[in-house]
Amino acid sequence: MGRMVAWEYALLVRRYQGQGRNFHVSFVWYGPDGSRKDITAYGDTAIAHLNRAGREGWELVSAAEDVNNVQGSTEVHRYHLKRPMA
């Protein structure tokens, strides 16, 4: 029987808030150690952030989206990632 793989997990959250030309997009990284870091400056698209995480050994497990268009527009995308623990 093979060795069981232990995983660590992280979360990338993309938040879009605004209306028309007045909008703001931010990215926050929730690390496996419970840390929270604003990583907006590292790229302006989810693909840029996912590719950076992939280069660090992270694999996308699932993605979810919440959209609220009642007052203005808010979109929240959550990208759940995992990688084998060292």
N, CA, C and O atoms as a Tinker XYZ file with bonds, in Angstrom:
   344  protein
     1  N      0.841000   -1.168000    0.000000    73     2
     2  CA     0.000000    0.000000    0.000000    64     1     3
     3  C      0.895000    1.244000    0.000000    63     2     4     5
     4  O      1.854000    1.319000    0.768000    81     3
     5  N      0.584000    2.211000   -0.856000    73     3     6
     6  CA     1.401000    3.417000   -1.008000    64     5     7
     7  C      1.243000    4.383000    0.157000    63     6     8     9
     8  O      0.321000    4.289000    0.967000    81     7
     9  N      2.166000    5.295000    0.201000    73     7    10
    10  CA     2.156000    6.331000    1.220000    64     9    11
    11  C      1.006000    7.304000    0.961000    63    10    12    13
    12  O      0.775000    7.710000   -0.178000    81    11
    13  N      0.296000    7.671000    2.007000    73    11    14
    14  CA    -0.814000    8.609000    1.874000    64    13    15
    15  C     -0.266000   10.036000    1.706000    63    14    16    17
    16  O      0.654000   10.437000    2.419000    81    15
    17  N     -0.827000   10.787000    0.774000    73    15    18
    18  CA    -0.398000   12.155000    0.527000    64    17    19
    19  C     -1.142000   13.087000    1.480000    63    18    20    21
    20  O     -2.365000   13.017000    1.607000    81    19
    21  N     -0.399000   13.948000    2.138000    73    19    22
    22  CA    -0.997000   14.976000    2.988000    64    21    23
    23  C     -1.048000   16.279000    2.180000    63    22    24    25
    24  O     -0.077000   16.641000    1.517000    81    23
    25  N     -2.173000   16.972000    2.241000    73    23    26
    26  CA    -2.378000   18.182000    1.460000    64    25    27
    27  C     -2.455000   19.412000    2.356000    63    26    28    29
    28  O     -2.836000   19.326000    3.523000    81    27
    29  N     -2.086000   20.551000    1.791000    73    27    30
    30  CA    -2.385000   21.822000    2.424000    64    29    31
    31  C     -3.249000   22.612000    1.444000    63    30    32    33
    32  O     -3.162000   22.429000    0.229000    81    31
    33  N     -4.075000   23.484000    1.991000    73    31    34
    34  CA    -5.063000   24.182000    1.176000    64    33    35
    35  C     -4.928000   25.688000    1.322000    63    34    36    37
    36  O     -4.471000   26.192000    2.348000    81    35
    37  N     -5.335000   26.399000    0.270000    73    35    38
    38  CA    -5.320000   27.853000    0.272000    64    37    39
    39  C     -6.539000   28.335000   -0.516000    63    38    40    41
    40  O     -7.202000   27.563000   -1.208000    81    39
    41  N     -6.807000   29.612000   -0.392000    73    39    42
    42  CA    -7.964000   30.212000   -1.051000    64    41    43
    43  C     -7.549000   31.537000   -1.678000    63    42    44    45
    44  O     -6.928000   32.373000   -1.023000    81    43
    45  N     -7.893000   31.724000   -2.947000    73    43    46
    46  CA    -7.703000   32.992000   -3.642000    64    45    47
    47  C     -9.089000   33.589000   -3.848000    63    46    48    49
    48  O     -9.970000   32.931000   -4.402000    81    47
    49  N     -9.290000   34.829000   -3.409000    73    47    50
    50  CA   -10.582000   35.489000   -3.558000    64    49    51
    51  C    -10.414000   36.720000   -4.436000    63    50    52    53
    52  O     -9.591000   37.594000   -4.162000    81    51
    53  N    -11.215000   36.769000   -5.500000    73    51    54
    54  CA   -11.257000   37.939000   -6.392000    64    53    55
    55  C    -12.566000   38.657000   -6.100000    63    54    56    57
    56  O    -13.638000   38.055000   -6.148000    81    55
    57  N    -12.471000   39.947000   -5.796000    73    55    58
    58  CA   -13.664000   40.736000   -5.497000    64    57    59
    59  C    -13.739000   41.915000   -6.478000    63    58    60    61
    60  O    -12.797000   42.696000   -6.610000    81    59
    61  N    -14.875000   42.017000   -7.155000    73    59    62
    62  CA   -15.152000   43.125000   -8.071000    64    61    63
    63  C    -16.289000   43.925000   -7.462000    63    62    64    65
    64  O    -17.355000   43.379000   -7.180000    81    63
    65  N    -16.068000   45.215000   -7.260000    73    63    66
    66  CA   -17.115000   46.074000   -6.732000    64    65    67
    67  C    -17.160000   47.341000   -7.559000    63    66    68    69
    68  O    -16.121000   47.924000   -7.869000    81    67
    69  N    -18.363000   47.771000   -7.919000    73    67    70
    70  CA   -18.469000   49.024000   -8.637000    64    69    71
    71  C    -19.681000   49.093000   -9.516000    63    70    72    73
    72  O    -20.559000   48.230000   -9.505000    81    71
    73  N    -19.688000   50.176000  -10.289000    73    71    74
    74  CA   -20.790000   50.416000  -11.197000    64    73    75
    75  C    -20.250000   51.209000  -12.378000    63    74    76    77
    76  O    -19.581000   52.225000  -12.191000    81    75
    77  N    -20.536000   50.755000  -13.585000    73    75    78
    78  CA   -20.069000   51.451000  -14.776000    64    77    79
    79  C    -18.555000   51.538000  -14.814000    63    78    80    81
    80  O    -17.860000   50.528000  -14.707000    81    79
    81  N    -18.047000   52.761000  -14.967000    73    79    82
    82  CA   -16.598000   52.965000  -15.033000    64    81    83
    83  C    -15.953000   53.073000  -13.659000    63    82    84    85
    84  O    -14.727000   53.075000  -13.548000    81    83
    85  N    -16.754000   53.163000  -12.628000    73    83    86
    86  CA   -16.238000   53.257000  -11.267000    64    85    87
    87  C    -16.251000   51.875000  -10.624000    63    86    88    89
    88  O    -17.255000   51.458000  -10.047000    81    87
    89  N    -15.137000   51.174000  -10.727000    73    87    90
    90  CA   -15.068000   49.838000  -10.154000    64    89    91
    91  C    -13.688000   49.596000   -9.568000    63    90    92    93
    92  O    -12.725000   50.295000   -9.883000    81    91
    93  N    -13.616000   48.601000   -8.720000    73    91    94
    94  CA   -12.360000   48.219000   -8.074000    64    93    95
    95  C    -12.297000   46.693000   -8.044000    63    94    96    97
    96  O    -13.262000   46.032000   -7.660000    81    95
    97  N    -11.168000   46.145000   -8.446000    73    95    98
    98  CA   -10.947000   44.699000   -8.390000    64    97    99
    99  C     -9.807000   44.442000   -7.410000    63    98   100   101
   100  O     -8.756000   45.079000   -7.483000    81    99
   101  N    -10.025000   43.513000   -6.503000    73    99   102
   102  CA    -8.966000   43.173000   -5.546000    64   101   103
   103  C     -8.825000   41.657000   -5.461000    63   102   104   105
   104  O     -9.755000   40.909000   -5.763000    81   103
   105  N     -7.640000   41.227000   -5.045000    73   103   106
   106  CA    -7.331000   39.809000   -4.872000    64   105   107
   107  C     -6.745000   39.615000   -3.479000    63   106   108   109
   108  O     -5.844000   40.347000   -3.069000    81   107
   109  N     -7.257000   38.630000   -2.758000    73   107   110
   110  CA    -6.751000   38.313000   -1.419000    64   109   111
   111  C     -6.400000   36.829000   -1.383000    63   110   112   113
   112  O     -7.159000   35.987000   -1.863000    81   111
   113  N     -5.236000   36.522000   -0.807000    73   111   114
   114  CA    -4.737000   35.156000   -0.658000    64   113   115
   115  C     -4.870000   34.739000    0.798000    63   114   116   117
   116  O     -4.361000   35.413000    1.694000    81   115
   117  N     -5.551000   33.633000    1.030000    73   115   118
   118  CA    -5.676000   33.047000    2.364000    64   117   119
   119  C     -4.793000   31.807000    2.384000    63   118   120   121
   120  O     -5.121000   30.800000    1.758000    81   119
   121  N     -3.686000   31.874000    3.094000    73   119   122
   122  CA    -2.709000   30.807000    3.101000    64   121   123
   123  C     -3.069000   29.665000    4.023000    63   122   124   125
   124  O     -3.965000   29.797000    4.857000    81   123
   125  N     -2.381000   28.545000    3.884000    73   123   126
   126  CA    -2.663000   27.361000    4.701000    64   125   127
   127  C     -2.369000   27.582000    6.187000    63   126   128   129
   128  O     -2.857000   26.833000    7.033000    81   127
   129  N     -1.583000   28.598000    6.503000    73   127   130
   130  CA    -1.257000   28.887000    7.902000    64   129   131
   131  C     -2.248000   29.862000    8.533000    63   130   132   133
   132  O     -2.050000   30.296000    9.667000    81   131
   133  N     -3.319000   30.211000    7.804000    73   131   134
   134  CA    -4.317000   31.130000    8.324000    64   133   135
   135  C     -4.034000   32.585000    7.996000    63   134   136   137
   136  O     -4.796000   33.469000    8.388000    81   135
   137  N     -2.948000   32.841000    7.284000    73   135   138
   138  CA    -2.599000   34.216000    6.945000    64   137   139
   139  C     -3.540000   34.763000    5.872000    63   138   140   141
   140  O     -4.157000   34.010000    5.118000    81   139
   141  N     -3.632000   36.078000    5.827000    73   139   142
   142  CA    -4.458000   36.781000    4.833000    64   141   143
   143  C     -3.598000   37.887000    4.244000    63   142   144   145
   144  O     -3.053000   38.712000    4.978000    81   143
   145  N     -3.471000   37.907000    2.886000    73   143   146
   146  CA    -2.586000   38.878000    2.255000    64   145   147
   147  C     -3.250000   39.472000    1.016000    63   146   148   149
   148  O     -3.759000   38.741000    0.166000    81   147
   149  N     -3.243000   40.795000    0.920000    73   147   150
   150  CA    -3.741000   41.468000   -0.275000    64   149   151
   151  C     -2.666000   41.329000   -1.355000    63   150   152   153
   152  O     -1.564000   41.859000   -1.211000    81   151
   153  N     -2.987000   40.617000   -2.433000    73   151   154
   154  CA    -2.013000   40.381000   -3.495000    64   153   155
   155  C     -2.432000   41.069000   -4.796000    63   154   156   157
   156  O     -1.979000   40.686000   -5.875000    81   155
   157  N     -3.282000   42.064000   -4.699000    73   155   158
   158  CA    -3.782000   42.777000   -5.872000    64   157   159
   159  C     -2.645000   43.286000   -6.750000    63   158   160   161
   160  O     -2.740000   43.239000   -7.976000    81   159
   161  N     -1.589000   43.763000   -6.141000    73   159   162
   162  CA    -0.477000   44.346000   -6.893000    64   161   163
   163  C      0.265000   43.326000   -7.759000    63   162   164   165
   164  O      1.020000   43.720000   -8.649000    81   163
   165  N      0.071000   42.031000   -7.523000    73   163   166
   166  CA     0.791000   41.003000   -8.279000    64   165   167
   167  C      0.188000   40.701000   -9.641000    63   166   168   169
   168  O      0.787000   39.960000  -10.421000    81   167
   169  N     -0.983000   41.253000   -9.951000    73   167   170
   170  CA    -1.599000   40.995000  -11.249000    64   169   171
   171  C     -3.012000   41.517000  -11.287000    63   170   172   173
   172  O     -3.634000   41.716000  -10.243000    81   171
   173  N     -3.533000   41.746000  -12.494000    73   171   174
   174  CA    -4.875000   42.312000  -12.597000    64   173   175
   175  C     -5.922000   41.321000  -13.097000    63   174   176   177
   176  O     -7.066000   41.703000  -13.341000    81   175
   177  N     -5.543000   40.054000  -13.250000    73   175   178
   178  CA    -6.520000   39.037000  -13.650000    64   177   179
   179  C     -6.385000   37.800000  -12.771000    63   178   180   181
   180  O     -5.326000   37.535000  -12.202000    81   179
   181  N     -7.477000   37.052000  -12.672000    73   179   182
   182  CA    -7.439000   35.805000  -11.909000    64   181   183
   183  C     -6.448000   34.826000  -12.536000    63   182   184   185
   184  O     -5.770000   34.089000  -11.820000    81   183
   185  N     -6.358000   34.814000  -13.861000    73   183   186
   186  CA    -5.431000   33.909000  -14.542000    64   185   187
   187  C     -3.998000   34.196000  -14.126000    63   186   188   189
   188  O     -3.228000   33.268000  -13.877000    81   187
   189  N     -3.627000   35.476000  -14.046000    73   187   190
   190  CA    -2.269000   35.835000  -13.622000    64   189   191
   191  C     -1.984000   35.289000  -12.222000    63   190   192   193
   192  O     -0.902000   34.760000  -11.968000    81   191
   193  N     -2.950000   35.417000  -11.320000    73   191   194
   194  CA    -2.760000   34.937000   -9.951000    64   193   195
   195  C     -2.739000   33.404000   -9.883000    63   194   196   197
   196  O     -1.943000   32.824000   -9.145000    81   195
   197  N     -3.609000   32.760000  -10.650000    73   195   198
   198  CA    -3.631000   31.293000  -10.654000    64   197   199
   199  C     -2.347000   30.731000  -11.263000    63   198   200   201
   200  O     -1.826000   29.727000  -10.777000    81   199
   201  N     -1.837000   31.355000  -12.306000    73   199   202
   202  CA    -0.572000   30.892000  -12.900000    64   201   203
   203  C      0.584000   31.069000  -11.922000    63   202   204   205
   204  O      1.462000   30.210000  -11.841000    81   203
   205  N      0.595000   32.170000  -11.180000    73   203   206
   206  CA     1.641000   32.380000  -10.176000    64   205   207
   207  C      1.553000   31.307000   -9.094000    63   206   208   209
   208  O      2.571000   30.751000   -8.682000    81   207
   209  N      0.337000   31.016000   -8.637000    73   207   210
   210  CA     0.153000   29.975000   -7.623000    64   209   211
   211  C      0.566000   28.606000   -8.175000    63   210   212   213
   212  O      1.160000   27.802000   -7.456000    81   211
   213  N      0.256000   28.340000   -9.442000    73   211   214
   214  CA     0.645000   27.087000  -10.078000    64   213   215
   215  C      2.145000   26.892000  -10.118000    63   214   216   217
   216  O      2.636000   25.777000   -9.945000    81   215
   217  N      2.878000   27.975000  -10.347000    73   215   218
   218  CA     4.335000   27.893000  -10.345000    64   217   219
   219  C      4.877000   27.574000   -8.950000    63   218   220   221
   220  O      6.007000   27.106000   -8.813000    81   219
   221  N      4.073000   27.828000   -7.922000    73   219   222
   222  CA     4.466000   27.516000   -6.547000    64   221   223
   223  C      3.937000   26.153000   -6.100000    63   222   224   225
   224  O      4.011000   25.810000   -4.920000    81   223
   225  N      3.402000   25.376000   -7.050000    73   223   226
   226  CA     2.956000   24.025000   -6.747000    64   225   227
   227  C      1.485000   23.874000   -6.395000    63   226   228   229
   228  O      1.039000   22.772000   -6.073000    81   227
   229  N      0.721000   24.966000   -6.451000    73   227   230
   230  CA    -0.705000   24.912000   -6.124000    64   229   231
   231  C     -1.516000   24.424000   -7.313000    63   230   232   233
   232  O     -1.231000   24.771000   -8.459000    81   231
   233  N     -2.533000   23.613000   -7.028000    73   231   234
   234  CA    -3.444000   23.089000   -8.048000    64   233   235
   235  C     -4.853000   23.569000   -7.738000    63   234   236   237
   236  O     -5.300000   23.487000   -6.593000    81   235
   237  N     -5.555000   24.068000   -8.747000    73   235   238
   238  CA    -6.937000   24.510000   -8.579000    64   237   239
   239  C     -7.833000   23.309000   -8.342000    63   238   240   241
   240  O     -7.825000   22.357000   -9.122000    81   239
   241  N     -8.610000   23.354000   -7.258000    73   239   242
   242  CA    -9.519000   22.264000   -6.911000    64   241   243
   243  C    -10.941000   22.604000   -7.316000    63   242   244   245
   244  O    -11.646000   21.772000   -7.887000    81   243
   245  N    -11.363000   23.826000   -7.019000    73   243   246
   246  CA   -12.718000   24.244000   -7.387000    64   245   247
   247  C    -12.789000   25.766000   -7.432000    63   246   248   249
   248  O    -11.918000   26.468000   -6.917000    81   247
   249  N    -13.847000   26.250000   -8.061000    73   247   250
   250  CA   -14.084000   27.686000   -8.145000    64   249   251
   251  C    -15.572000   27.929000   -7.914000    63   250   252   253
   252  O    -16.415000   27.120000   -8.302000    81   251
   253  N    -15.879000   29.061000   -7.272000    73   251   254
   254  CA   -17.269000   29.425000   -7.004000    64   253   255
   255  C    -17.420000   30.920000   -7.226000    63   254   256   257
   256  O    -16.464000   31.683000   -7.084000    81   255
   257  N    -18.645000   31.334000   -7.580000    73   255   258
   258  CA   -18.911000   32.738000   -7.869000    64   257   259
   259  C    -20.188000   33.170000   -7.167000    63   258   260   261
   260  O    -21.184000   32.447000   -7.178000    81   259
   261  N    -20.161000   34.355000   -6.554000    73   259   262
   262  CA   -21.348000   34.991000   -5.981000    64   261   263
   263  C    -21.511000   36.331000   -6.681000    63   262   264   265
   264  O    -20.552000   37.094000   -6.800000    81   263
   265  N    -22.730000   36.619000   -7.145000    73   263   266
   266  CA   -22.993000   37.889000   -7.813000    64   265   267
   267  C    -24.185000   38.547000   -7.138000    63   266   268   269
   268  O    -25.210000   37.904000   -6.915000    81   267
   269  N    -24.050000   39.847000   -6.808000    73   267   270
   270  CA   -25.131000   40.611000   -6.202000    64   269   271
   271  C    -25.263000   41.906000   -6.990000    63   270   272   273
   272  O    -24.382000   42.764000   -6.935000    81   271
   273  N    -26.350000   42.045000   -7.714000    73   271   274
   274  CA   -26.556000   43.234000   -8.539000    64   273   275
   275  C    -27.688000   44.118000   -8.016000    63   274   276   277
   276  O    -28.252000   44.903000   -8.779000    81   275
   277  N    -28.025000   44.009000   -6.748000    73   275   278
   278  CA   -29.126000   44.795000   -6.190000    64   277   279
   279  C    -28.779000   46.278000   -6.175000    63   278   280   281
   280  O    -29.508000   47.086000   -6.751000    81   279
   281  N    -27.692000   46.644000   -5.533000    73   279   282
   282  CA   -27.247000   48.039000   -5.506000    64   281   283
   283  C    -25.833000   48.065000   -6.070000    63   282   284   285
   284  O    -24.877000   47.668000   -5.404000    81   283
   285  N    -25.717000   48.536000   -7.299000    73   283   286
   286  CA   -24.416000   48.480000   -7.940000    64   285   287
   287  C    -24.121000   47.054000   -8.341000    63   286   288   289
   288  O    -25.030000   46.293000   -8.673000    81   287
   289  N    -22.864000   46.696000   -8.311000    73   287   290
   290  CA   -22.488000   45.349000   -8.713000    64   289   291
   291  C    -21.366000   44.846000   -7.820000    63   290   292   293
   292  O    -20.378000   45.543000   -7.586000    81   291
   293  N    -21.530000   43.649000   -7.336000    73   291   294
   294  CA   -20.492000   42.994000   -6.552000    64   293   295
   295  C    -20.369000   41.566000   -7.047000    63   294   296   297
   296  O    -21.359000   40.840000   -7.145000    81   295
   297  N    -19.153000   41.174000   -7.354000    73   295   298
   298  CA   -18.870000   39.788000   -7.731000    64   297   299
   299  C    -17.747000   39.294000   -6.840000    63   298   300   301
   300  O    -16.754000   39.990000   -6.627000    81   299
   301  N    -17.911000   38.101000   -6.328000    73   299   302
   302  CA   -16.860000   37.473000   -5.540000    64   301   303
   303  C    -16.593000   36.105000   -6.146000    63   302   304   305
   304  O    -17.490000   35.269000   -6.249000    81   303
   305  N    -15.340000   35.891000   -6.548000    73   303   306
   306  CA   -14.932000   34.592000   -7.081000    64   305   307
   307  C    -13.973000   33.967000   -6.073000    63   306   308   309
   308  O    -13.036000   34.619000   -5.612000    81   307
   309  N    -14.210000   32.713000   -5.736000    73   307   310
   310  CA   -13.351000   31.983000   -4.798000    64   309   311
   311  C    -12.695000   30.822000   -5.540000    63   310   312   313
   312  O    -13.364000   30.008000   -6.177000    81   311
   313  N    -11.378000   30.768000   -5.440000    73   311   314
   314  CA   -10.599000   29.712000   -6.078000    64   313   315
   315  C     -9.933000   28.903000   -4.973000    63   314   316   317
   316  O     -9.056000   29.405000   -4.270000    81   315
   317  N    -10.350000   27.650000   -4.822000    73   315   318
   318  CA    -9.804000   26.762000   -3.798000    64   317   319
   319  C     -8.643000   25.978000   -4.404000    63   318   320   321
   320  O     -8.779000   25.374000   -5.468000    81   319
   321  N     -7.503000   25.994000   -3.717000    73   319   322
   322  CA    -6.293000   25.351000   -4.230000    64   321   323
   323  C     -5.714000   24.396000   -3.209000    63   322   324   325
   324  O     -5.966000   24.518000   -2.010000    81   323
   325  N     -4.931000   23.438000   -3.700000    73   323   326
   326  CA    -4.254000   22.493000   -2.818000    64   325   327
   327  C     -2.881000   22.183000   -3.389000    63   326   328   329
   328  O     -2.628000   22.358000   -4.582000    81   327
   329  N     -1.998000   21.719000   -2.509000    73   327   330
   330  CA    -0.694000   21.197000   -2.935000    64   329   331
   331  C     -0.215000   20.202000   -1.888000    63   330   332   333
   332  O     -0.589000   20.296000   -0.719000    81   331
   333  N      0.609000   19.251000   -2.304000    73   331   334
   334  CA     1.137000   18.280000   -1.331000    64   333   335
   335  C      2.014000   18.993000   -0.301000    63   334   336   337
   336  O      2.774000   19.903000   -0.633000    81   335
   337  N      1.893000   18.569000    0.926000    73   335   338
   338  CA     2.744000   19.123000    1.972000    64   337   339
   339  C      4.156000   18.577000    1.802000    63   338   340   341
   340  O      4.351000   17.421000    1.426000    81   339
   341  N      5.119000   19.419000    2.081000    73   339   342
   342  CA     6.524000   19.005000    1.928000    64   341   343
   343  C      6.940000   18.057000    3.020000    63   342   344
   344  O      8.087000   17.609000    3.045000    81   343
